[in-house]
Amino acid sequence: MPNPSQTCLHFCHRLLAAALLLAAWPGLTGSSRAAESADTNSARPNIVWIFVEDMNGWYGCYGDDTVPTPHLDRLAARGMRFDRAYMPAGVCSACRSAIALGAMQTSLGVHNHRSSRGRTPGEVIHLPEGVKTVYEQLRDQGYYVISSQGKNDFNFEFELDDLYDDLLSAKMGYGGPDWRKRKKDQPFFAQIQLLGGKNSGRFQGAPSKASKSKDAGPFTDVSQVEIAPYYPDIAVIRNEYAHHYDTIRQTDDEVGRIMQGLKEDGLLENTVVFFWTDHGMRLYRHKQWVYDGSVRVPLIIAGPGIQAGSVREDLVSGIDITAATLALAGAPAPAWSEGQDLLAKDFHRDYVISARDRCDFTIDKVRAVTTPRYRYLRNFLTDRPFMQPQYRDGRPELEIPRQLAKEGKLTPAQAAVWSPVRVPEEFYDLENDPHEIHNLADNPAHRKELQRHRDILAQWIKETGDQGQQPESIASLEGVLKQWKDRCTNPEYDKVRAAVGK
């Protein structure tokens, strides 16, 4: 992984502009942190990010009434609901790294999941000199910045004290009004991170059970869930769906407590609340992939200046959340930013990009282009199957469908991901095929649109200097090998073993 002196040349002009901006804008110097007047501070809104893990938007406000979601529905009614929000990646660390920086993870070399973890001396990724996270930029603007403990899942080196003024008292949740610790009239930014789909599913108002073991069934009626056609309709998949609905109800309860805390402190009228999830649920073809089930997420924004009950159907990217947050805080867009202020009147995207790279020990390279009607996927590593060895191996929700595939008991749509052959391109008409099960890449009727999407991706790779086009370094993969050992079966690890003598 390149250090600052090895950063791609296309960043030089951005960083030079950033240096000039730092010199010309006193609000960006470290010495000016929290130095603005109380009058200026009080004029700017507080900002709350409710950042949720592993969850699809199966809520009432999005048209799914399988379980009640009154607090999320109320939040959407107070503000703006986005129907076409897409994350830059389908896995947490790559997604969170991109949003922390307001730029695609592939542009800054922080795209491989759980990299720069210090497992070996050489496994370190430094951001280019001058590049700061959104948290640091908000502090530079005088904001009191706090975040949940336990989820600083970034693929680059950082110091907690540089990012935040304080950590929330609750780990991965809301434990009370920590914003009260700020100075008088100082605006605050709170990143409240929720476990979402990783939760137990114990929500307020759940049926009375003395204890709910891991082996107990979900509270949601498994007969009421609707299974996507790319999954076999079997008990283990139904249980996964039902449990996910349980976690949605639990998350809805947590959102209600956060909003109540803001209300009790009289902050609702001057606080903009963002709610979104980092990617979809834990089942295969959702989490870690770049299909709709993974990268298309719920996004709700409510607060002063946001039109109540409004709905947006235009394309937005997760990195646009960062740009909008900085704009609300009165911070200039940094030179490295690739996000756009999604609350600006002139906001527009013709497409969004999502990327899949190494996830844990599984080395992959997929790029997805989403336009208003189509999704184009480029699978670069066609020498390996869709369903490579992965962290889910051994779990019944993966192994039972795998066995059914071997026995030829799956439909073509369900069997597609179990194919030993990976096609280089996938092209889906989202308007007529929202589940992405009919690949149109070889359909002559869609040849023109397919070529247009190929060109979009090629131009994006060139313009952004997509660092995922280069193999991951031996030093970085050595850390992966140290953790995962024999589970590292991709051919790239042969070079690592030869280099380090393992």
N, C-alpha and C positions, 0 to 999 in steps of 0.2 A: 504494500500500500504506500503510495507516494507521500513523503513529508512535504512541508510547505515549499521547499526549494525544488521539489519534483512535480509540483502541481501543474496540471495541463495549461498550456499556453493561453487557451481561450479565456482563462480567468484573470490574466494579467490586467486587462483593461478594466475589469470590474473592480479589482482590488485597488488599482490606482485611483479610480473614482471614489472608492470607499475612503481612502486616505485623505483625499481632498475634502470629502464631506465631513470627515471627523475633525479636520482642522477648521473648517468654516462654520460648523454647527456646535455652539457651546453646549447644547443639551446632550451631546453624545460623549463628552469627555468624562472620565471617571471622577474628576474632582467636582463635577456639577451634580452628581447623583443626589436626588432629593433636595435640591437647592432652590426649586421654583417657589414662587410665593403661594400662600394659602389660597388667594383668590384664583390664581391660574389652576391650581390643583383641583379646587372644588368644582371648576367648570367642566372638568373632564370626567367621563363615567368610570365607575369601577367596572372591572371585567372579570367574569367567572367562566372558566372552562370546565365543563363537566365532561371528562375524557374517559370513555368506557371501553373495556376490553371485550373482544371476542363476541360481538353481538350483532345480530341482524335486526332490522327495523320492523319487526312484526308487532306494531303497536296500533291502537285504535286510530290514531291520527293519520296513520299510513294505510288505513283501510282493512286492518286485520283485527277482528274482534274475538279471536280465540280466547284471550284472557283480557281482563280489564286493565287499562293503563291510564287511570284518571289524571295523574300528575303530569305525565308526558303530554297527554292530550290537552291539558290546561295550558302547559307551556307553549305548545304549538298555537293554541288559540290566542295567546297573548302576543305572539310574534310571527316569525316567518319560518315556514317549513320548506326545505329543499328536497325535491324528489329525484334529482340527478347529481348527487354528490358522490365523488369517487376518491378513494384513497390512492396515494402514490405507490403503495405496496400492500400485499395481503398478509403481512406479518408485522408484529408489533415494533421491533427495534428499528427496522428500515422506515416504517411509516412515521414513528415518533421522531426519528432523527430528521426526516424531511420537514416535518411540521415545526420542530424546534428551530430550524434554520430558515424556513420559508423558501426552500429550494429543493429540487428533486434530489433524492439520496444518491442517485447515479452521477449527478453533476459534481458532487463534493466528495465522492469516493467512500460514502458511508452506507453502501447498499447491501452488504452481506450481513445476514442476521447474526447477531451476537458476536460481532467482531470487535477488536480493540478491547478485549477483556483481561489483558494482562496475564494470561495463562502461561505465556512464555515471554522472555525479555523483548523479543522483536515484534511482538504482536501489539503494536501501538499505532493509532491513527490520530494525527494532529490535524486540526482544521487549518486551512490556509490562514496566514497571518492577517489579522484585522477582522476575520469573520466571527460574528457573535451570535449567540442564540437569541431568540425572542425574549427570553426571560432577562437576559443581561441588558437588552435594548430598553425594555420597560423600566428596569431599575435606573438606567441612565436618564430616563424621562421623569424620574421622581416617584415612580410607583413603588408601593410596598408589595413585594412579590413573594408569594408563599405557594407551596406545592405539597401534594401527598408524599409521604415517606414510601420508600420501597419500590418505586417504579420510575427510575431514571434510566430508562432502557435506551441509551444512546450508543451509537457505534463510533464514538470518538472520545478522546480524552477531555475531561472536564473536572472542575472543582465545584462541589456543591455550594460552597460559600460565594462563588462567583455568580452562580445561577439564581440563588434565592436569598431573601432576607431571613426566611425561617421555613421550617417544615411544619406541615399540619400535625396536630396532636394525634390524629387518627391515621393509621396506616391503610392506604387504599380505601378511603371512604371519608365520610364527613363526621367529625367528632365534636363540632361546636364552632362558634364564631371566632376563629383564629384571627380574622381581620381586625379585631378590636385592639390588637397589639400595635397597630400602626400609629404614626404621629397624627395629631389633630389636623383634620381637613386633608390628610394625605390620601390620594386615590390608591386603591389596591387592586392587585391582580391575584386571583386564587385559581390554581389548577387543582381541581378536586377529581382524583382518579378513582374510578369504581371498577370492581372486579367483573361486573357484567356477566358474561357467559361462563366465567370461572367461579361464579358464586355457588353456594350450596343449594340455592333454590328455595330457602326458607324465607318466605315473605310474610309480612304482617297480614293476618286474616287467613293464613293457611289452615287447612283442617287440623284439628287438635291431634298431635302425636307427641307422646312423651319424649321420644328421641327418633330421629330419622337417620338411619345408618346409610352408608354409601350403597348398600345393596337394596335398600327400599326403593319402591317405584316412585315415579314423579307424582306430584299433586295434580297436575293437569291431566285431564282425561285423554289417554292415548288414542282413543277412538275418534277424537275430535280434530286431530291434527291432519293437515294436508301435506303429503309427502311429494317432493319434487320428482319429476319423472326420471331423473338421472340416478335416483336411489332405488334399490329394491324395497318394496313395501313389506318389511319384515319387522318383527317385534323389537329388535335391538335398535333399528333406525327410528321407529316410532317412539321408543323410550328417549332417545337422544333429542328428538324434536320436542317432546313433552317437557323434558327437563329444561330445555332452552326457554320454553315459555315460562317455566317456573322462575328462572333467573331474570326474565324480563319483568315479572311482577315484583321480584325483589328489588331490582334496579329502580323500578317506578316508585317504590316506597322510599328508597334512598333519595331520589330526586325530590320527592315531596318534603323530606326533612331539610334538604338544602334550601329549598325555596322558602320554607317556613322560617328558617334561621335568618335569611335575608329580610323577610317581612318583619320579624320581631325586632330587628335592629333598624327598621325604617330605611332600608337600602334599596328596595325594589325599584323605586322611581329613578334611581341614578346608577343602576347596575345593568350592564348588558351581559346576558347569560348565553353562552354557546353550549350546546349539547351535541355530541356526536360519538361514534364508535370507531375504533382503529381498524377493524375488519370484521368479517362475518364469523359465524359460529365454528365450533371446533371440529366438525365433521370434515372428512376429506372432500375435496372439490370446493369447499368454502375457504376456511383458514389456510393461508399460505399460497393459494392459487390467485389467478387474476381474472376469474370469471365474475359475473355479477354478484353471485352469492358471497363473494369475499370482499371485493373492492367497492361495491356500491353500498353506501352506508346511510343511516339516518343522520340528518343535520337539521337542528332547530336553533334559531337565534331569536331572543326576545329581550326587549329593554327599550330605553328611550330612543326615539327616532326610528324604531322598527315598526312597520305597519302591522297592526294586529290582524291575525287571521289570513295573512298573505301566503301565497304558495308560489314557489319558483320551480320551473321545469327546465331551466337552462343548465348546461353543464358547468360544474364547479369542481375544483381539485382541493384536496386537503390542504395544500400549501397556500390556498387562497384564504383560509382561516387565519393564518399567520399575518398575511398582508392586511386583512381587515382589522385585526386586533391592533396592529401598529398604527394604522390610520386612526382608529378610535382614540388611541392614546396621544395622538398628535406627533408621532414619531415619523421621520422621513423613511421612505423605502430604502433599504440598504442596497448597495451596488450589486450584491450577489443574489438578490431576491429574484425568484422566478414566479412567485405567487402574484396574484392580482387582488385588489380590494374588491371582494364580492359584494360589498354594500355600496360601491360607487355607481353612479348613474350610467357611466359608460362601460361598465364591466361586460365583457363578452369573451367566450371561449368557443373556438370552432371544434376543439377536441381536447381530451385529457389523456394523459399517459399513465399507465401503471406498469410496474416492473417486478419480476420475480428473479431473485438471484439465490445465492446459497442460503438455505434455511437449516440451521443447526449443522449437521454433517452432510446434508443432501445438496450436492452442487447442481445448480440448474441455471438457465438463462432464458427467460421469456419476457417479451415486451408486448404490451397491449395498447392499442389505440381505440378509444371510444369516441364516436361521433354521435350526433343526435339519433341516428337510426342504426348504425352498425358498430360491431366490435371486430377488430382485426387482431389476431394473436400471431406472433412470430416465435416459433419454438426453435431456438438456435442449436440446441444439443439433441439432434435426432439420432444419436448413437445410443440412446438410453430410453427406456419406456416411460410412459406417463407416470405410472405409480412406482417411483423409485423407492429403495429402502428409506425409511423415515422414522421420526420419533413416535408415530402412532402405531408402529408395528407391534403386534401382539395383543392389541386391544380388540375386543369382540366386534365393535362397530366397524372395524377395518377387516378383520380376519374372516368374519362370516360372509360378507360380500365377496371377498377374494376367493373363498371356497366355492361359492355359487358361480362365480365367473369360470373357474376351472371345470365345473360340472356342466357348463353351458346352460345355466338356468336363469340367465339375465337377459333382458331385452337389449337390442342394439344400443339404445341410449344409456342403459345402465352398465353395459359392458365396455363402453368406449374407453374409459380411463384405465381399464385393465389390459388394454392392447399392448403387446410387446413391442409394437412399432409406433414410433412417434411421428406424426405428420409435421412437416415444416411450417405449415400455415393453417390457421383456422379463421373462418370468416362467417359471422353470424348476423342475421337480420333481427335486431332486438325488437323491432316493432311487431314482427310476426312470429318470432321465435324467442321469447324472453328467457327461456331456460337454456338457450344455447346448446341445442342438441342436433341441429341440422347444419353441418359444415358446408358452406357454399363456395369454398375455395376453388373447387373444380367445376363449378357451375358456370357455363358460358354466359348466361344471362346477367351475371354479376361481375363480369370480367373488368369492366370499366371502373366500378366502385372499388373492387379489390386493388387495382393498380393505384387508384387515388390514395388508398390507405397505406399501401406499401411506400408511396412517395412521402406521405406525411411522416411515417416512422423514420425513413432514411434521412430526411431533412432534420428531424428532431435529434437524432443520434449525432449528426454532424454539428448542428448548432450548439448543443449542450455539452458536447464532448463526453458522452455517456461512458463513464469509466468501467462500467460492467462489461464493455466489449473486450476488455483486457483480462487475462487470467489473474486470479487472486495470487498474491505473493506466497512464496514458500514460508516466509516468516509468519504470515497470518494463518495459513493452513496448519502450521505446526501447532498452534494453540488449539485448533479444532481437534486435531489428531490426539493431542494430550488428553482432552476431555472425553472424546467419544471412542477412541481406540479402535477395536476391531469392527465397529459399526461404520467406519469410514471406508467404504468400498468403491467409491468413484475412482476412475483411473488417475485423476489429478493427484490423489494421495500417494501414488507410486513414487512420484518425484520427491515428495516430502519425505517419505520413508527412506529413500536412497540418500537424500541430503543429510538427514539427521541420524541415520543408522538405526532406524526402528522398523 
